[in-house]
Amino acid sequence: MDDKTGKAHASTAVDAVTRLRYGAIGVNAMPPVISVDPALTWGGNEEGREFVSGRGDFGNLLGYGNVEKSMVTGGFMSPGRTDL
């Protein structure tokens, strides 16, 4: 999501990411980036829910409690585009 779109639809974007039921979410970043950072969590961690992305969570070096997901955001890159 480019910066212009992100600013124009900020509340919708935040709501959409919040509703995602995954243990690791990357916005303009690849989710594997989360799994290599020991302070962040990844995995399902959704016990008791009907549809889950997995069970349990991994990571969490800092010991956060009741973690549902980790999110990483990055800048939008599109080679050759200057109008964003």
Secondary structure by P-SEA (a helix, b strand, c coil): ccaaaaaacaaaaaaaaaaccccbbbccccccccccccccccccccccccccccccccccccccccccbbbbbbbbbbcccccc
